[in-house]
């Protein structure tokens, strides 16, 4: 939990800095780029089968090492239920199911695997440089910057294209 608290403290600092500094965003069609973050629609993944057997892809993110999928609950397509990671080095990724909790925490998705916690921040006006955080049972962990984030159009919009 210490690592997650640290991330949120950093997020708060980013919000405060964002109030005093303007962040440049380059608009390319329907994709926005803010400091190397590319956003768009999950429609770009129309042939992807990673979330087959679930309610479909709700959100998708990429880091330097992972492709991350948040898959919807088959009974409620607007609710996240499954976490799938695909390791870019070819090794087996992680598949998690949220059974007793809601992984949608507003500004991030959170999934548990025993004492491990996976947190995927959702880009927004307040979170311009989202990260994937993995917290280990001993409280240590690591984070990776998200470079691409695609979201279902029915969820709240990521970084505004204004």
PyMOL commands that place a pseudoatom at each C-alpha (Angstrom):
pseudoatom trace, name=CA, resn=UNK, resi=1, chain=A, elem=C, hetatm=0, pos=[0.000, 0.000, 0.000]
pseudoatom trace, name=CA, resn=UNK, resi=2, chain=A, elem=C, hetatm=0, pos=[2.966, 2.333, 0.570]
pseudoatom trace, name=CA, resn=UNK, resi=3, chain=A, elem=C, hetatm=0, pos=[3.770, 2.270, -3.140]
pseudoatom trace, name=CA, resn=UNK, resi=4, chain=A, elem=C, hetatm=0, pos=[0.175, 3.055, -4.122]
pseudoatom trace, name=CA, resn=UNK, resi=5, chain=A, elem=C, hetatm=0, pos=[0.036, 5.941, -1.627]
pseudoatom trace, name=CA, resn=UNK, resi=6, chain=A, elem=C, hetatm=0, pos=[3.276, 7.256, -3.097]
pseudoatom trace, name=CA, resn=UNK, resi=7, chain=A, elem=C, hetatm=0, pos=[1.775, 7.117, -6.603]
pseudoatom trace, name=CA, resn=UNK, resi=8, chain=A, elem=C, hetatm=0, pos=[-1.255, 9.081, -5.485]
pseudoatom trace, name=CA, resn=UNK, resi=9, chain=A, elem=C, hetatm=0, pos=[0.939, 11.667, -3.780]
pseudoatom trace, name=CA, resn=UNK, resi=10, chain=A, elem=C, hetatm=0, pos=[2.787, 12.030, -7.088]
pseudoatom trace, name=CA, resn=UNK, resi=11, chain=A, elem=C, hetatm=0, pos=[-0.566, 12.347, -8.870]
pseudoatom trace, name=CA, resn=UNK, resi=12, chain=A, elem=C, hetatm=0, pos=[-1.613, 15.125, -6.496]
pseudoatom trace, name=CA, resn=UNK, resi=13, chain=A, elem=C, hetatm=0, pos=[1.671, 16.951, -7.165]
pseudoatom trace, name=CA, resn=UNK, resi=14, chain=A, elem=C, hetatm=0, pos=[1.096, 16.547, -10.898]
pseudoatom trace, name=CA, resn=UNK, resi=15, chain=A, elem=C, hetatm=0, pos=[-2.376, 18.060, -10.533]
pseudoatom trace, name=CA, resn=UNK, resi=16, chain=A, elem=C, hetatm=0, pos=[-0.969, 21.043, -8.634]
pseudoatom trace, name=CA, resn=UNK, resi=17, chain=A, elem=C, hetatm=0, pos=[1.806, 21.518, -11.190]
pseudoatom trace, name=CA, resn=UNK, resi=18, chain=A, elem=C, hetatm=0, pos=[-0.730, 21.143, -13.978]
pseudoatom trace, name=CA, resn=UNK, resi=19, chain=A, elem=C, hetatm=0, pos=[-2.656, 24.096, -12.595]
pseudoatom trace, name=CA, resn=UNK, resi=20, chain=A, elem=C, hetatm=0, pos=[0.369, 26.326, -12.966]
pseudoatom trace, name=CA, resn=UNK, resi=21, chain=A, elem=C, hetatm=0, pos=[1.831, 24.869, -16.159]
pseudoatom trace, name=CA, resn=UNK, resi=22, chain=A, elem=C, hetatm=0, pos=[0.102, 24.190, -19.444]
pseudoatom trace, name=CA, resn=UNK, resi=23, chain=A, elem=C, hetatm=0, pos=[0.664, 20.819, -21.072]
pseudoatom trace, name=CA, resn=UNK, resi=24, chain=A, elem=C, hetatm=0, pos=[0.921, 20.721, -24.838]
pseudoatom trace, name=CA, resn=UNK, resi=25, chain=A, elem=C, hetatm=0, pos=[-1.279, 18.196, -26.576]
pseudoatom trace, name=CA, resn=UNK, resi=26, chain=A, elem=C, hetatm=0, pos=[-0.966, 17.354, -30.243]
pseudoatom trace, name=CA, resn=UNK, resi=27, chain=A, elem=C, hetatm=0, pos=[-4.175, 16.229, -31.907]
pseudoatom trace, name=CA, resn=UNK, resi=28, chain=A, elem=C, hetatm=0, pos=[-3.892, 13.679, -34.709]
pseudoatom trace, name=CA, resn=UNK, resi=29, chain=A, elem=C, hetatm=0, pos=[-7.359, 12.906, -36.051]
pseudoatom trace, name=CA, resn=UNK, resi=30, chain=A, elem=C, hetatm=0, pos=[-9.210, 11.306, -33.143]
pseudoatom trace, name=CA, resn=UNK, resi=31, chain=A, elem=C, hetatm=0, pos=[-6.020, 10.518, -31.199]
pseudoatom trace, name=CA, resn=UNK, resi=32, chain=A, elem=C, hetatm=0, pos=[-4.450, 12.869, -28.689]
pseudoatom trace, name=CA, resn=UNK, resi=33, chain=A, elem=C, hetatm=0, pos=[-0.818, 12.805, -27.685]
pseudoatom trace, name=CA, resn=UNK, resi=34, chain=A, elem=C, hetatm=0, pos=[0.289, 14.332, -24.377]
pseudoatom trace, name=CA, resn=UNK, resi=35, chain=A, elem=C, hetatm=0, pos=[3.967, 13.898, -23.512]
pseudoatom trace, name=CA, resn=UNK, resi=36, chain=A, elem=C, hetatm=0, pos=[4.287, 10.643, -25.512]
pseudoatom trace, name=CA, resn=UNK, resi=37, chain=A, elem=C, hetatm=0, pos=[0.926, 9.192, -24.420]
pseudoatom trace, name=CA, resn=UNK, resi=38, chain=A, elem=C, hetatm=0, pos=[-1.206, 8.091, -27.352]
pseudoatom trace, name=CA, resn=UNK, resi=39, chain=A, elem=C, hetatm=0, pos=[-4.922, 7.695, -26.694]
pseudoatom trace, name=CA, resn=UNK, resi=40, chain=A, elem=C, hetatm=0, pos=[-7.717, 6.385, -28.843]
pseudoatom trace, name=CA, resn=UNK, resi=41, chain=A, elem=C, hetatm=0, pos=[-10.617, 3.974, -29.124]
pseudoatom trace, name=CA, resn=UNK, resi=42, chain=A, elem=C, hetatm=0, pos=[-10.610, 0.218, -28.600]
pseudoatom trace, name=CA, resn=UNK, resi=43, chain=A, elem=C, hetatm=0, pos=[-12.117, 0.032, -32.078]
pseudoatom trace, name=CA, resn=UNK, resi=44, chain=A, elem=C, hetatm=0, pos=[-8.463, -0.042, -33.192]
pseudoatom trace, name=CA, resn=UNK, resi=45, chain=A, elem=C, hetatm=0, pos=[-8.353, -3.599, -31.745]
pseudoatom trace, name=CA, resn=UNK, resi=46, chain=A, elem=C, hetatm=0, pos=[-11.378, -4.960, -33.605]
pseudoatom trace, name=CA, resn=UNK, resi=47, chain=A, elem=C, hetatm=0, pos=[-9.654, -8.267, -34.489]
pseudoatom trace, name=CA, resn=UNK, resi=48, chain=A, elem=C, hetatm=0, pos=[-8.007, -8.805, -31.083]
pseudoatom trace, name=CA, resn=UNK, resi=49, chain=A, elem=C, hetatm=0, pos=[-9.107, -12.030, -29.336]
pseudoatom trace, name=CA, resn=UNK, resi=50, chain=A, elem=C, hetatm=0, pos=[-7.465, -11.493, -25.921]
pseudoatom trace, name=CA, resn=UNK, resi=51, chain=A, elem=C, hetatm=0, pos=[-10.777, -10.813, -24.151]
pseudoatom trace, name=CA, resn=UNK, resi=52, chain=A, elem=C, hetatm=0, pos=[-12.761, -13.565, -25.912]
pseudoatom trace, name=CA, resn=UNK, resi=53, chain=A, elem=C, hetatm=0, pos=[-15.112, -15.283, -23.462]
pseudoatom trace, name=CA, resn=UNK, resi=54, chain=A, elem=C, hetatm=0, pos=[-15.595, -12.069, -21.458]
pseudoatom trace, name=CA, resn=UNK, resi=55, chain=A, elem=C, hetatm=0, pos=[-17.741, -9.008, -22.102]
pseudoatom trace, name=CA, resn=UNK, resi=56, chain=A, elem=C, hetatm=0, pos=[-15.099, -7.656, -24.510]
pseudoatom trace, name=CA, resn=UNK, resi=57, chain=A, elem=C, hetatm=0, pos=[-12.258, -5.158, -24.275]
pseudoatom trace, name=CA, resn=UNK, resi=58, chain=A, elem=C, hetatm=0, pos=[-13.124, -2.243, -22.002]
pseudoatom trace, name=CA, resn=UNK, resi=59, chain=A, elem=C, hetatm=0, pos=[-9.663, -0.638, -21.969]
pseudoatom trace, name=CA, resn=UNK, resi=60, chain=A, elem=C, hetatm=0, pos=[-6.218, -1.386, -23.374]
pseudoatom trace, name=CA, resn=UNK, resi=61, chain=A, elem=C, hetatm=0, pos=[-2.824, -0.010, -22.358]
pseudoatom trace, name=CA, resn=UNK, resi=62, chain=A, elem=C, hetatm=0, pos=[0.775, -0.505, -23.446]
pseudoatom trace, name=CA, resn=UNK, resi=63, chain=A, elem=C, hetatm=0, pos=[4.002, -0.074, -21.531]
pseudoatom trace, name=CA, resn=UNK, resi=64, chain=A, elem=C, hetatm=0, pos=[7.507, -0.848, -22.753]
pseudoatom trace, name=CA, resn=UNK, resi=65, chain=A, elem=C, hetatm=0, pos=[7.152, -4.450, -21.545]
pseudoatom trace, name=CA, resn=UNK, resi=66, chain=A, elem=C, hetatm=0, pos=[3.417, -5.233, -21.546]
pseudoatom trace, name=CA, resn=UNK, resi=67, chain=A, elem=C, hetatm=0, pos=[0.167, -5.061, -23.457]
pseudoatom trace, name=CA, resn=UNK, resi=68, chain=A, elem=C, hetatm=0, pos=[-2.602, -4.784, -20.841]
pseudoatom trace, name=CA, resn=UNK, resi=69, chain=A, elem=C, hetatm=0, pos=[-6.285, -5.531, -21.306]
pseudoatom trace, name=CA, resn=UNK, resi=70, chain=A, elem=C, hetatm=0, pos=[-9.161, -4.683, -19.000]
pseudoatom trace, name=CA, resn=UNK, resi=71, chain=A, elem=C, hetatm=0, pos=[-12.013, -6.961, -20.057]
pseudoatom trace, name=CA, resn=UNK, resi=72, chain=A, elem=C, hetatm=0, pos=[-15.674, -6.344, -19.247]
pseudoatom trace, name=CA, resn=UNK, resi=73, chain=A, elem=C, hetatm=0, pos=[-18.037, -8.459, -17.208]
pseudoatom trace, name=CA, resn=UNK, resi=74, chain=A, elem=C, hetatm=0, pos=[-20.203, -10.475, -19.636]
pseudoatom trace, name=CA, resn=UNK, resi=75, chain=A, elem=C, hetatm=0, pos=[-23.306, -9.514, -17.602]
pseudoatom trace, name=CA, resn=UNK, resi=76, chain=A, elem=C, hetatm=0, pos=[-22.506, -5.773, -17.552]
pseudoatom trace, name=CA, resn=UNK, resi=77, chain=A, elem=C, hetatm=0, pos=[-20.363, -4.549, -20.458]
pseudoatom trace, name=CA, resn=UNK, resi=78, chain=A, elem=C, hetatm=0, pos=[-19.617, -1.260, -18.662]
pseudoatom trace, name=CA, resn=UNK, resi=79, chain=A, elem=C, hetatm=0, pos=[-17.959, -2.966, -15.660]
pseudoatom trace, name=CA, resn=UNK, resi=80, chain=A, elem=C, hetatm=0, pos=[-14.359, -4.209, -15.583]
pseudoatom trace, name=CA, resn=UNK, resi=81, chain=A, elem=C, hetatm=0, pos=[-14.004, -7.812, -14.399]
pseudoatom trace, name=CA, resn=UNK, resi=82, chain=A, elem=C, hetatm=0, pos=[-10.854, -9.288, -15.962]
pseudoatom trace, name=CA, resn=UNK, resi=83, chain=A, elem=C, hetatm=0, pos=[-7.201, -8.232, -16.260]
pseudoatom trace, name=CA, resn=UNK, resi=84, chain=A, elem=C, hetatm=0, pos=[-5.047, -9.758, -18.990]
pseudoatom trace, name=CA, resn=UNK, resi=85, chain=A, elem=C, hetatm=0, pos=[-1.395, -8.958, -19.597]
pseudoatom trace, name=CA, resn=UNK, resi=86, chain=A, elem=C, hetatm=0, pos=[0.628, -10.028, -22.604]
pseudoatom trace, name=CA, resn=UNK, resi=87, chain=A, elem=C, hetatm=0, pos=[4.377, -9.874, -22.089]
pseudoatom trace, name=CA, resn=UNK, resi=88, chain=A, elem=C, hetatm=0, pos=[6.173, -8.383, -25.076]
pseudoatom trace, name=CA, resn=UNK, resi=89, chain=A, elem=C, hetatm=0, pos=[9.153, -10.700, -24.504]
pseudoatom trace, name=CA, resn=UNK, resi=90, chain=A, elem=C, hetatm=0, pos=[7.008, -13.744, -25.289]
pseudoatom trace, name=CA, resn=UNK, resi=91, chain=A, elem=C, hetatm=0, pos=[6.697, -15.142, -21.750]
pseudoatom trace, name=CA, resn=UNK, resi=92, chain=A, elem=C, hetatm=0, pos=[3.322, -15.987, -20.237]
pseudoatom trace, name=CA, resn=UNK, resi=93, chain=A, elem=C, hetatm=0, pos=[1.332, -13.026, -18.954]
pseudoatom trace, name=CA, resn=UNK, resi=94, chain=A, elem=C, hetatm=0, pos=[-1.093, -12.675, -16.051]
pseudoatom trace, name=CA, resn=UNK, resi=95, chain=A, elem=C, hetatm=0, pos=[-4.836, -13.430, -16.151]
pseudoatom trace, name=CA, resn=UNK, resi=96, chain=A, elem=C, hetatm=0, pos=[-6.873, -12.185, -13.199]
pseudoatom trace, name=CA, resn=UNK, resi=97, chain=A, elem=C, hetatm=0, pos=[-10.578, -12.143, -12.369]
pseudoatom trace, name=CA, resn=UNK, resi=98, chain=A, elem=C, hetatm=0, pos=[-12.153, -9.726, -9.890]
pseudoatom trace, name=CA, resn=UNK, resi=99, chain=A, elem=C, hetatm=0, pos=[-14.594, -11.894, -7.944]
pseudoatom trace, name=CA, resn=UNK, resi=100, chain=A, elem=C, hetatm=0, pos=[-15.253, -10.112, -4.649]
pseudoatom trace, name=CA, resn=UNK, resi=101, chain=A, elem=C, hetatm=0, pos=[-14.455, -6.477, -5.403]
pseudoatom trace, name=CA, resn=UNK, resi=102, chain=A, elem=C, hetatm=0, pos=[-14.995, -3.777, -8.033]
pseudoatom trace, name=CA, resn=UNK, resi=103, chain=A, elem=C, hetatm=0, pos=[-11.726, -3.101, -9.895]
pseudoatom trace, name=CA, resn=UNK, resi=104, chain=A, elem=C, hetatm=0, pos=[-12.996, 0.293, -11.134]
pseudoatom trace, name=CA, resn=UNK, resi=105, chain=A, elem=C, hetatm=0, pos=[-11.598, 2.768, -8.608]
pseudoatom trace, name=CA, resn=UNK, resi=106, chain=A, elem=C, hetatm=0, pos=[-12.469, 5.892, -10.601]
pseudoatom trace, name=CA, resn=UNK, resi=107, chain=A, elem=C, hetatm=0, pos=[-9.007, 7.051, -11.703]
pseudoatom trace, name=CA, resn=UNK, resi=108, chain=A, elem=C, hetatm=0, pos=[-7.532, 3.574, -12.004]
pseudoatom trace, name=CA, resn=UNK, resi=109, chain=A, elem=C, hetatm=0, pos=[-8.307, -0.119, -12.311]
pseudoatom trace, name=CA, resn=UNK, resi=110, chain=A, elem=C, hetatm=0, pos=[-7.074, -2.318, -9.473]
pseudoatom trace, name=CA, resn=UNK, resi=111, chain=A, elem=C, hetatm=0, pos=[-6.732, -6.101, -9.537]
pseudoatom trace, name=CA, resn=UNK, resi=112, chain=A, elem=C, hetatm=0, pos=[-5.475, -8.474, -6.852]
pseudoatom trace, name=CA, resn=UNK, resi=113, chain=A, elem=C, hetatm=0, pos=[-3.481, -11.678, -7.251]
pseudoatom trace, name=CA, resn=UNK, resi=114, chain=A, elem=C, hetatm=0, pos=[-2.994, -12.984, -3.720]
pseudoatom trace, name=CA, resn=UNK, resi=115, chain=A, elem=C, hetatm=0, pos=[-0.945, -10.280, -1.984]
pseudoatom trace, name=CA, resn=UNK, resi=116, chain=A, elem=C, hetatm=0, pos=[0.106, -8.696, -5.293]
pseudoatom trace, name=CA, resn=UNK, resi=117, chain=A, elem=C, hetatm=0, pos=[-1.763, -5.589, -6.450]
pseudoatom trace, name=CA, resn=UNK, resi=118, chain=A, elem=C, hetatm=0, pos=[-1.907, -4.434, -10.091]
pseudoatom trace, name=CA, resn=UNK, resi=119, chain=A, elem=C, hetatm=0, pos=[-2.999, -0.834, -10.584]
pseudoatom trace, name=CA, resn=UNK, resi=120, chain=A, elem=C, hetatm=0, pos=[-3.529, 0.671, -14.034]
pseudoatom trace, name=CA, resn=UNK, resi=121, chain=A, elem=C, hetatm=0, pos=[-4.101, 4.443, -14.004]
pseudoatom trace, name=CA, resn=UNK, resi=122, chain=A, elem=C, hetatm=0, pos=[-6.654, 5.870, -16.432]
pseudoatom trace, name=CA, resn=UNK, resi=123, chain=A, elem=C, hetatm=0, pos=[-5.440, 8.955, -18.320]
pseudoatom trace, name=CA, resn=UNK, resi=124, chain=A, elem=C, hetatm=0, pos=[-7.481, 12.083, -17.686]
pseudoatom trace, name=CA, resn=UNK, resi=125, chain=A, elem=C, hetatm=0, pos=[-7.096, 15.820, -17.415]
pseudoatom trace, name=CA, resn=UNK, resi=126, chain=A, elem=C, hetatm=0, pos=[-5.583, 15.192, -13.965]
pseudoatom trace, name=CA, resn=UNK, resi=127, chain=A, elem=C, hetatm=0, pos=[-3.466, 12.141, -14.843]
pseudoatom trace, name=CA, resn=UNK, resi=128, chain=A, elem=C, hetatm=0, pos=[-1.517, 13.106, -17.950]
pseudoatom trace, name=CA, resn=UNK, resi=129, chain=A, elem=C, hetatm=0, pos=[1.234, 10.482, -17.544]
pseudoatom trace, name=CA, resn=UNK, resi=130, chain=A, elem=C, hetatm=0, pos=[-0.480, 7.332, -16.260]
pseudoatom trace, name=CA, resn=UNK, resi=131, chain=A, elem=C, hetatm=0, pos=[1.461, 4.318, -15.045]
pseudoatom trace, name=CA, resn=UNK, resi=132, chain=A, elem=C, hetatm=0, pos=[1.064, 0.630, -14.354]
pseudoatom trace, name=CA, resn=UNK, resi=133, chain=A, elem=C, hetatm=0, pos=[1.975, -0.104, -10.735]
pseudoatom trace, name=CA, resn=UNK, resi=134, chain=A, elem=C, hetatm=0, pos=[2.661, -3.595, -9.433]
pseudoatom trace, name=CA, resn=UNK, resi=135, chain=A, elem=C, hetatm=0, pos=[2.940, -3.835, -5.664]
pseudoatom trace, name=CA, resn=UNK, resi=136, chain=A, elem=C, hetatm=0, pos=[4.601, -6.896, -4.118]
pseudoatom trace, name=CA, resn=UNK, resi=137, chain=A, elem=C, hetatm=0, pos=[3.546, -8.522, -0.825]
pseudoatom trace, name=CA, resn=UNK, resi=138, chain=A, elem=C, hetatm=0, pos=[6.436, -6.856, 1.054]
pseudoatom trace, name=CA, resn=UNK, resi=139, chain=A, elem=C, hetatm=0, pos=[5.222, -3.368, -0.002]
pseudoatom trace, name=CA, resn=UNK, resi=140, chain=A, elem=C, hetatm=0, pos=[7.902, -2.874, -2.657]
pseudoatom trace, name=CA, resn=UNK, resi=141, chain=A, elem=C, hetatm=0, pos=[7.090, -2.907, -6.339]
pseudoatom trace, name=CA, resn=UNK, resi=142, chain=A, elem=C, hetatm=0, pos=[7.646, -1.170, -9.615]
pseudoatom trace, name=CA, resn=UNK, resi=143, chain=A, elem=C, hetatm=0, pos=[5.906, 1.047, -12.104]
pseudoatom trace, name=CA, resn=UNK, resi=144, chain=A, elem=C, hetatm=0, pos=[6.008, 1.470, -15.861]
pseudoatom trace, name=CA, resn=UNK, resi=145, chain=A, elem=C, hetatm=0, pos=[4.831, 4.445, -17.856]
pseudoatom trace, name=CA, resn=UNK, resi=146, chain=A, elem=C, hetatm=0, pos=[1.830, 3.862, -20.103]
pseudoatom trace, name=CA, resn=UNK, resi=147, chain=A, elem=C, hetatm=0, pos=[2.623, 4.920, -23.660]
pseudoatom trace, name=CA, resn=UNK, resi=148, chain=A, elem=C, hetatm=0, pos=[-0.688, 4.034, -25.341]
pseudoatom trace, name=CA, resn=UNK, resi=149, chain=A, elem=C, hetatm=0, pos=[-4.198, 3.888, -23.880]
pseudoatom trace, name=CA, resn=UNK, resi=150, chain=A, elem=C, hetatm=0, pos=[-7.342, 2.879, -25.745]
pseudoatom trace, name=CA, resn=UNK, resi=151, chain=A, elem=C, hetatm=0, pos=[-10.767, 2.972, -24.150]
pseudoatom trace, name=CA, resn=UNK, resi=152, chain=A, elem=C, hetatm=0, pos=[-14.309, 1.884, -24.931]
pseudoatom trace, name=CA, resn=UNK, resi=153, chain=A, elem=C, hetatm=0, pos=[-16.229, 4.950, -26.127]
pseudoatom trace, name=CA, resn=UNK, resi=154, chain=A, elem=C, hetatm=0, pos=[-18.967, 4.275, -23.566]
pseudoatom trace, name=CA, resn=UNK, resi=155, chain=A, elem=C, hetatm=0, pos=[-16.571, 4.808, -20.666]
pseudoatom trace, name=CA, resn=UNK, resi=156, chain=A, elem=C, hetatm=0, pos=[-15.579, 8.299, -19.645]
pseudoatom trace, name=CA, resn=UNK, resi=157, chain=A, elem=C, hetatm=0, pos=[-13.266, 9.925, -22.116]
pseudoatom trace, name=CA, resn=UNK, resi=158, chain=A, elem=C, hetatm=0, pos=[-9.528, 9.942, -21.463]
pseudoatom trace, name=CA, resn=UNK, resi=159, chain=A, elem=C, hetatm=0, pos=[-7.531, 13.116, -22.169]
pseudoatom trace, name=CA, resn=UNK, resi=160, chain=A, elem=C, hetatm=0, pos=[-9.725, 15.650, -23.890]
pseudoatom trace, name=CA, resn=UNK, resi=161, chain=A, elem=C, hetatm=0, pos=[-9.068, 16.456, -27.540]
pseudoatom trace, name=CA, resn=UNK, resi=162, chain=A, elem=C, hetatm=0, pos=[-9.972, 20.141, -27.008]
for i in range(1, 162): cmd.bond("trace and resi %d" % i, "trace and resi %d" % (i + 1))
show_as sticks, trace
zoom trace
